[in-house]
Amino acid sequence: MRSQTSCGGEDDTRGFGGTSFRPVFDRIERLRKEENLEPDCLIYFTDGDGEYPEKQPEYPVIFIEEKPCAEAPKWVQQIMIDK
């Protein structure tokens, strides 16, 4: 299935953007409090189109993407890969 990404271009993935990234960040925060988890970083394979947490986490966040996404917060390091 071909789809359009919100950051331009076509994609063979099944996703259509609009992901809420918040549940993953919320889960990490719970684990930090309940189990003393201290992540080195969070790596997300995504198109970057979605709902971000309101504040920057205390660990690095890396998005692996095919194209840069202007919607990503400045605290997200975007790394581009080829199809």
Buried (B, 14 or more C-beta within 10 A) or exposed (E): EEBEBBBEEEBEBEEBBEBEBEEBBEEBBEEBEEEEEEBEEBBBEBBBBBEBBEEBBEBBBBBBBBBBBEBBEEEBEBEEEEE
